[in-house]
Amino acid sequence: MEEAPTHRRAAADRISMQAVPRAASGAIFLIVATLASPGAAQTTRERLRELEERVAQLEAERVSERTARDLVESNYSRGVITLGNLRFRLGGSVKIDYVDPQSERDPVKGQTDSPDPHLDVERFRIVPQVDFPRGVSLRAQLDFHPEQGNTVLKEITLDHEVAPQWWFASHLKIGLDDRFIRPRRVTQNYPLSGTAFWRDEAVTVFWEGTLGDRRGRPRQEAQERPRGRRRRGDEAEAVQEGVPGEREATRGRDRTADADSEDGVPSRASRARSTEHEPFDFASNPGALKLHLSVGDGFTLNGKEIGKDNAGFNEVLQDDRELNPPLTLREVGAGVGYERDFRELGELELVGFYYNDELTDEAVAVLQNELNVTSQKRNMSRLGLSLGYHVEAYHLLKAMGALERANPRRGDGLYVFYQWIGAEDGDLDRKGWYTQASYRFSNPGRWRYLRSFEPVVRYSELNVDQAHIASLPLTWSRRQWLLGMVVEIVRDVFLRAEYTVNDETTGSGGVDNNELLLQLLARF
């Protein structure tokens, strides 16, 4: 990170160096004035006390001045620039893939697009953000794809967040963004239902309201602090990738920053994020009710590959982003959720949701040409349920008597997630679901390298209620297993290793399309 300009540092140093002489001069002046005044003998002690307080005040101002300068330099190192009441942030990430797909050559189903193992600079992402006063922020994601030679505005939103009380928070968002049902993703590869229903973005007006708090009523001293914009932490400030610390929607986990201690074994507060209330003390911790509402331009239908290879037989029917004018507000989505921290028993979250829309002319054409579905109905709906569970490693290891040896960080532990979605597109019915489990554990020695490991396993299905035709891959029903590992090599640099096993019901035998993916992800 570039240092502050030389003249700015010199000015700051002159100010801090001049503070002490000013303090000394002020002290001498007050002493002389005190001794020269009438009645000095009677008031010397009081005036000396005033003098000491004044010197202490000057010293505090000098320390505050230095602290402000250090804070500015620290913000530069974190990609934050403050200008008046505005805060400018700049982040991003780079992905480099090694892909090794199985090779398939079939006269009916098609052939593998890139059968040989190869490297691919997948994308370079820039994430600018501007924080305005009163909880307003403007954020965007801009993706550069060197291999394809194109640039895509992935997301751009104007957000307003407030939390006037500990038991109430509001988040209003307008712009191009994901559906609110998109959960945290550990892996690079999407589950089958994820590719089909929530992988892409739409122009949307989105609102989320929170009544209560998953960890219950805060301590008294926390309540006395001024309330304002709710800190979104890693859910909102980083890139949407699913790797620990990157932004996802509010589903999944909300990893807070590690509070690593310098000691060999940090305090409990730095190793667990759990509530301080008893597991079933619903009076102090009733949990949080989450309300979701969205009105947007909606999606069209198209084909999208389920892995890194672009072969036609890897495509499923996807809710594809639709940005062609005129933009309308035809898709309406609503969701109701509940989440609560049961301390050593873990954290539970669930949400039910429903979307309603109309098929576009393009979507009707895709159904007719790619799935042999001819329908007079134009309805397009999505109904589903998400269920998540997390338990901190702190509690698990404490119960096993291995807490001091394992030395966990906050956010370590077990994560389990399940999602089911039923879809209707005219006369076409589809159902997709997946379940995923992962466990993150940190290096007990708190090394700078190989900081954490997270094995993950996932199973997903996407069933199409339609005759399966070998030459039309969008009609196939699919099943997929994924085994993976996420390694935090150093802070903000991750290695993902994933192997997917694909199985299809094609109407005429299977397809060899398993895939190995190694990905290097670097964030800044």
C-alpha positions in Angstrom: 0.0 0.0 0.0 1.3 3.4 -0.9 2.4 5.6 1.9 0.8 9.0 2.6 2.4 11.9 0.7 5.6 13.2 2.3 4.3 16.7 2.9 1.3 15.3 4.8 3.4 13.1 7.0 5.8 16.0 7.7 2.9 18.3 8.6 1.5 15.7 11.0 4.9 15.1 12.6 5.3 18.9 13.1 2.0 19.1 14.7 2.7 16.2 17.1 6.2 17.6 17.9 4.9 21.1 18.6 2.3 19.8 21.1 4.8 19.1 23.9 6.5 22.6 23.7 3.1 24.2 23.7 2.2 22.2 26.8 5.5 23.2 28.6 5.1 26.8 27.7 1.6 26.8 29.0 2.7 25.2 32.2 5.4 27.8 32.8 3.1 30.7 32.1 0.5 29.4 34.5 3.1 28.9 37.3 4.4 32.5 36.9 0.9 33.9 36.8 0.0 31.9 39.9 3.0 33.0 42.0 2.6 36.7 41.0 -1.1 36.9 41.8 -2.4 38.0 45.2 -3.3 35.2 47.6 -1.0 32.7 45.8 -0.1 31.0 49.0 -3.7 30.1 49.7 -4.6 28.8 46.2 -1.3 27.3 45.0 -2.6 23.7 45.5 -5.8 24.3 43.5 -4.0 26.2 40.7 -1.4 23.5 40.4 -4.2 20.9 40.1 -5.7 23.1 37.3 -2.3 23.2 35.7 -1.9 19.4 35.8 -5.4 19.0 34.3 -4.5 21.4 31.5 -1.2 19.6 30.7 -3.1 16.3 30.7 -5.6 17.8 28.3 -2.8 18.9 25.9 -1.2 15.5 26.1 -4.5 13.8 25.3 -4.9 16.1 22.3 -1.5 15.1 21.1 -2.3 11.4 21.5 -5.6 11.9 19.7 -3.8 13.6 16.9 -1.4 10.8 16.5 -4.2 8.2 16.7 -6.1 9.9 14.0 -3.0 9.9 11.7 -2.4 6.2 12.5 -6.0 5.4 11.7 -5.8 7.1 8.3 -2.7 5.1 7.5 -4.4 1.9 8.7 -7.4 2.6 6.5 -5.1 3.0 3.5 -3.8 -0.5 4.2 -7.3 -1.9 4.3 -8.4 -0.2 1.1 -10.4 2.5 2.8 -10.1 6.2 2.1 -12.0 8.8 4.1 -13.0 12.1 2.5 -15.2 14.2 4.7 -18.3 12.1 5.6 -17.6 9.6 2.7 -15.6 6.4 3.0 -14.3 4.9 -0.2 -13.4 1.2 -0.3 -11.8 -0.8 -3.0 -11.6 -4.6 -2.9 -11.5 -7.5 -5.3 -10.3 -10.9 -6.1 -8.5 -13.0 -8.7 -9.3 -16.6 -9.7 -7.0 -19.0 -11.5 -8.4 -22.5 -12.3 -6.9 -25.9 -13.2 -9.7 -28.0 -14.8 -9.5 -31.7 -15.7 -12.8 -32.9 -17.1 -13.7 -36.4 -18.2 -13.7 -36.8 -22.0 -17.0 -37.8 -23.7 -17.6 -38.2 -27.5 -21.2 -39.3 -28.3 -22.9 -38.7 -31.7 -26.2 -37.9 -30.0 -25.4 -36.4 -26.6 -22.4 -34.4 -27.9 -18.7 -34.2 -26.9 -16.6 -32.5 -24.2 -15.6 -29.0 -25.1 -12.1 -28.9 -23.6 -11.2 -32.5 -22.8 -7.5 -31.9 -21.9 -6.4 -30.6 -18.5 -5.9 -26.8 -18.7 -5.3 -23.6 -16.8 -7.8 -20.8 -17.0 -7.6 -17.3 -15.6 -11.3 -17.3 -14.7 -11.8 -13.7 -13.8 -10.5 -10.6 -12.1 -13.0 -8.8 -10.0 -13.1 -5.2 -8.7 -15.4 -4.3 -5.8 -15.7 -0.6 -5.2 -17.9 0.7 -2.4 -18.8 4.2 -1.2 -20.3 4.6 2.3 -22.4 7.7 2.8 -23.8 9.1 6.0 -27.0 7.8 7.6 -26.4 4.1 6.6 -26.4 4.6 2.8 -23.8 2.9 0.6 -23.2 2.3 -3.1 -21.5 -1.0 -4.0 -20.6 -2.7 -7.3 -18.9 -5.8 -8.7 -17.1 -5.6 -12.0 -15.7 -8.8 -13.5 -13.0 -9.0 -16.2 -12.8 -12.3 -18.0 -9.4 -12.5 -19.9 -10.2 -15.8 -21.6 -13.5 -14.6 -23.0 -12.2 -11.1 -23.5 -15.2 -9.4 -22.0 -16.2 -7.3 -19.0 -19.4 -7.8 -17.0 -21.1 -5.6 -14.5 -22.0 -8.4 -12.1 -23.8 -6.4 -9.4 -24.5 -2.8 -8.5 -26.8 -1.8 -5.6 -27.7 1.3 -3.6 -28.2 0.1 0.0 -29.8 1.8 3.1 -29.3 0.0 6.4 -30.4 1.2 9.9 -30.7 -0.5 13.3 -32.3 2.0 15.7 -32.8 -0.6 18.3 -31.1 -3.9 19.1 -34.3 -5.7 18.3 -35.0 -4.0 14.9 -33.0 -3.6 11.7 -34.0 -2.6 8.2 -32.1 -3.1 4.9 -33.4 -1.6 1.7 -31.5 -2.4 -1.5 -32.1 -1.2 -5.1 -30.2 -2.4 -8.1 -28.7 -5.5 -9.8 -28.3 -8.3 -7.3 -29.0 -11.9 -6.5 -32.3 -13.3 -5.2 -32.5 -13.3 -1.4 -32.7 -17.1 -1.3 -29.0 -17.4 -2.4 -27.1 -19.1 0.5 -23.5 -19.1 1.5 -21.4 -21.2 -0.9 -18.2 -22.9 0.2 -17.3 -24.3 -3.2 -16.7 -22.8 -6.6 -19.1 -25.2 -8.3 -22.8 -24.5 -7.7 -25.3 -27.2 -6.6 -27.6 -28.2 -9.4 -30.6 -26.2 -8.0 -28.3 -23.2 -7.5 -27.3 -23.1 -11.1 -31.0 -23.5 -12.1 -32.6 -21.0 -9.7 -30.3 -18.5 -8.0 -27.0 -18.3 -9.8 -27.8 -15.1 -11.8 -28.9 -11.6 -10.9 -31.9 -9.3 -11.7 -32.8 -5.7 -11.3 -34.7 -5.7 -8.0 -36.0 -3.6 -5.2 -35.3 -5.7 -2.1 -36.2 -5.2 1.6 -35.2 -7.2 4.6 -36.6 -6.5 8.1 -35.3 -8.1 11.3 -37.3 -8.2 14.5 -35.1 -9.4 17.4 -31.6 -10.7 17.3 -30.3 -14.2 16.8 -28.1 -13.9 19.9 -30.7 -12.1 22.1 -30.7 -9.0 24.2 -27.2 -7.5 24.4 -25.4 -6.6 27.6 -26.5 -3.3 29.2 -23.3 -1.5 28.2 -23.8 -2.5 24.6 -27.3 -1.2 24.7 -26.0 2.2 25.9 -23.8 2.7 22.8 -25.2 4.9 20.0 -27.2 2.9 17.5 -26.9 3.5 13.8 -26.1 1.4 10.8 -25.9 -2.3 11.6 -22.4 -3.6 10.8 -22.8 -6.3 8.1 -19.3 -7.5 8.6 -18.0 -10.2 6.2 -21.5 -10.7 4.8 -21.4 -7.4 3.0 -17.9 -6.0 2.7 -16.1 -8.7 0.8 -16.6 -10.6 -2.5 -19.4 -13.0 -3.1 -17.6 -16.3 -3.3 -18.5 -18.4 -0.3 -15.0 -18.7 1.0 -14.7 -17.7 4.7 -15.0 -14.0 5.1 -16.5 -13.3 1.7 -19.9 -11.7 1.2 -22.9 -13.8 0.8 -26.5 -12.9 1.4 -27.6 -13.1 5.0 -28.2 -16.8 4.8 -25.4 -19.1 5.8 -22.8 -17.9 8.2 -21.8 -14.4 9.1 -18.2 -14.8 10.0 -17.0 -11.9 12.1 -13.3 -10.8 12.0 -11.0 -13.0 14.0 -10.0 -11.5 17.3 -6.8 -13.5 17.7 -5.0 -12.9 20.9 -1.2 -12.7 21.2 -1.4 -15.3 23.9 -1.1 -19.0 23.0 -4.7 -19.6 24.0 -7.0 -16.7 23.3 -9.9 -15.9 25.6 -13.3 -17.5 25.0 -14.6 -14.2 23.5 -12.1 -14.4 20.7 -12.9 -18.1 19.9 -16.7 -18.2 19.8 -19.4 -15.8 18.7 -22.2 -17.5 20.7 -24.9 -15.8 22.8 -24.3 -15.3 26.5 -27.8 -16.4 27.3 -28.8 -19.9 28.3 -29.8 -22.2 25.4 -33.5 -22.2 26.2 -33.8 -18.8 27.8 -36.4 -17.5 25.3 -37.2 -14.5 27.6 -33.7 -13.0 27.1 -33.2 -14.5 23.6 -36.4 -15.0 21.6 -34.4 -15.2 18.4 -34.9 -13.1 15.3 -37.8 -13.0 12.8 -36.6 -12.2 9.3 -39.0 -10.7 6.7 -38.0 -10.6 3.0 -39.7 -8.8 0.1 -38.5 -8.2 -3.4 -40.0 -6.7 -6.6 -37.9 -7.0 -9.7 -37.6 -7.3 -13.4 -37.4 -11.1 -13.1 -35.6 -13.7 -15.3 -35.9 -15.4 -18.6 -35.0 -19.1 -19.3 -31.9 -20.4 -20.9 -29.3 -23.2 -20.7 -26.3 -23.0 -18.3 -23.5 -25.5 -17.8 -23.2 -27.1 -14.4 -19.4 -27.3 -14.3 -16.4 -25.6 -16.0 -16.7 -27.4 -19.3 -19.0 -25.8 -21.8 -20.2 -29.0 -23.4 -23.9 -28.9 -24.4 -24.7 -32.1 -22.3 -23.7 -30.2 -19.2 -26.5 -27.6 -19.5 -29.5 -27.3 -17.3 -32.5 -25.0 -17.6 -31.6 -21.8 -15.8 -33.3 -18.6 -14.6 -31.1 -16.3 -16.7 -30.5 -12.6 -16.1 -32.7 -10.4 -18.4 -31.5 -6.8 -18.8 -33.0 -6.0 -22.2 -35.3 -2.9 -22.1 -37.9 -2.2 -21.2 -37.3 -3.2 -17.6 -40.5 -4.0 -15.6 -41.3 -4.9 -12.1 -43.1 -8.2 -12.7 -41.5 -10.7 -10.4 -42.6 -10.5 -6.7 -40.9 -12.5 -4.0 -41.6 -12.9 -0.3 -40.0 -14.9 2.5 -40.3 -15.4 6.2 -37.5 -16.8 8.3 -36.4 -17.4 11.8 -32.9 -17.7 13.3 -31.6 -18.3 16.9 -28.4 -19.0 18.7 -28.8 -21.9 21.2 -25.2 -21.4 22.4 -23.4 -24.7 22.9 -26.3 -26.5 21.0 -25.6 -24.5 17.9 -27.3 -21.8 15.7 -30.4 -22.6 13.7 -31.9 -20.7 10.8 -34.8 -21.4 8.4 -36.6 -19.5 5.7 -39.6 -20.2 3.5 -40.0 -18.3 0.3 -42.1 -17.9 -2.8 -41.6 -16.1 -6.2 -44.2 -15.4 -8.8 -43.5 -14.1 -12.4 -44.5 -14.4 -16.0 -42.7 -16.3 -18.8 -41.1 -14.0 -21.4 -41.5 -14.7 -25.1 -37.9 -15.8 -25.1 -38.5 -18.3 -22.2 -41.6 -19.7 -24.1 -39.4 -20.3 -27.2 -36.7 -22.1 -25.1 -39.4 -24.4 -23.6 -40.7 -25.3 -27.0 -37.3 -25.7 -28.8 -35.2 -27.2 -26.0 -37.7 -29.2 -24.0 -40.6 -29.9 -26.4 -42.9 -28.2 -23.9 -45.8 -26.3 -25.5 -48.0 -24.5 -23.1 -50.6 -21.8 -23.2 -49.9 -20.9 -19.5 -47.5 -18.2 -18.8 -47.0 -18.6 -15.0 -43.5 -18.9 -13.6 -43.2 -19.6 -9.8 -40.6 -20.8 -7.3 -41.5 -22.2 -3.9 -38.9 -23.4 -1.4 -37.4 -23.9 2.0 -33.9 -23.3 3.3 -32.6 -24.8 6.6 -29.2 -24.1 8.1 -27.4 -25.2 11.3 -24.0 -24.2 12.7 -22.2 -25.1 15.9 -19.0 -23.3 16.9 -15.8 -25.5 17.3 -15.3 -23.9 20.7 -18.3 -25.7 22.1 -17.5 -29.0 20.4 -13.9 -29.1 21.5 -14.7 -28.0 25.0 -17.1 -30.9 25.4 -14.3 -33.2 24.1 -11.7 -31.7 26.5 -9.6 -30.7 23.5 -10.1 -26.9 23.6 -6.6 -25.8 24.6 -4.9 -28.2 22.2 -7.0 -27.3 19.2 -7.0 -23.5 19.8 -10.0 -22.7 17.5 -10.8 -19.3 16.0 -14.3 -17.7 15.8 -16.2 -19.2 12.9 -14.5 -22.6 13.1 -17.0 -25.4 13.4 -19.7 -27.5 11.7 -22.0 -26.0 9.0 -24.9 -28.0 7.6 -27.3 -26.6 5.0 -30.4 -27.9 3.1 -32.5 -26.3 0.5 -35.5 -27.5 -1.5 -37.1 -25.6 -4.5 -40.1 -26.5 -6.6 -40.5 -24.7 -9.9 -43.4 -24.3 -12.4 -42.8 -22.8 -15.8 -46.0 -23.1 -17.8 -46.7 -26.9 -18.0 -43.1 -27.8 -17.0 -42.5 -28.9 -13.4 -39.1 -29.2 -11.8 -37.9 -30.0 -8.3 -34.4 -29.5 -7.0 -32.7 -29.9 -3.6 -29.3 -30.3 -2.0 -27.7 -30.8 1.3 -24.2 -29.7 2.2 -21.9 -30.2 5.3 -18.5 -28.6 6.0 -16.3 -28.2 9.0 -13.6 -25.5 9.3 -10.7 -26.0 11.7 -7.8 -23.6 12.2 -4.2 -24.4 12.6 -3.7 -25.0 16.3 -0.3 -23.2 16.2 -1.8 -20.1 14.6 0.8 -20.2 11.8 0.9 -17.4 9.2 0.7 -20.2 6.6 -1.9 -22.9 6.2 -4.2 -21.0 8.6 -7.3 -23.1 8.2 -8.8 -26.1 6.4 -12.5 -26.8 5.5 -13.5 -30.2 4.0 -16.9 -30.1 2.4 -19.3 -32.7 1.0 -22.5 -32.0 -1.0 -25.2 -34.0 -2.7 -27.8 -32.4 -5.0 -30.6 -33.4 -7.4 -32.5 -31.7 -10.1 -35.5 -33.6 -11.4 -37.4 -32.6 -14.6 -41.0 -33.8 -14.9 -40.7 -34.4 -18.6 -39.8 -37.2 -21.0 -36.0 -37.5 -21.1 -34.7 -37.1 -24.6 -31.0 -37.9 -25.2 -30.5 -35.1 -27.8 -32.1 -32.5 -25.5 -29.9 -32.2 -22.3 -32.3 -29.7 -20.7 -34.9 -32.5 -20.3 -32.5 -34.7 -18.3 -32.8 -35.3 -14.6 -29.5 -35.1 -12.7 -27.7 -36.1 -9.5 -24.4 -34.8 -8.3 -21.9 -35.6 -5.5 -19.1 -33.1 -4.7 -16.1 -33.7 -2.4 -13.9 -30.7 -1.7 -11.4 -28.9 0.5 -10.8 -25.2 1.1 -7.3 -24.4 2.4 -6.5 -20.9 3.7 -2.8 -20.7 2.6 -2.2 -17.3 4.0 -4.7 -14.6 5.0 -7.0 -13.8 2.0 -5.4 -16.5 -0.2 -7.3 -19.8 -0.6 -6.9 -23.1 -2.5 -10.0 -24.9 -3.5 -9.9 -28.6 -4.5 -13.2 -30.0 -5.8 -14.2 -33.3 -7.5 -17.7 -33.6 -8.8 -19.4 -36.9 -9.8 -22.3 -36.4 -12.2 -25.1 -38.8 -13.0 -27.8 -38.2 -15.5 -31.1 -39.8 -16.6 -30.9 -39.1 -20.3 -33.2 -41.6 -21.8 -30.3 -43.4 -23.4 -27.4 -44.2 -21.0 -25.1 -41.9 -19.0 -22.5 -39.3 -19.8 -18.8 -39.2 -18.8 -18.6 -35.7 -17.4 -17.0 -35.9 -13.9 -14.7 -33.0 -13.2 -11.6 -32.1 -11.1 -11.1 -28.5 -10.2 -8.2 -26.8 -8.5 -8.6 -23.1 -7.9 -6.4 -20.4 -6.5 -8.3 -17.5 -5.1 -6.6 -14.3 -3.9 -8.6 -11.4 -2.3 -7.5 -7.9 -1.7 
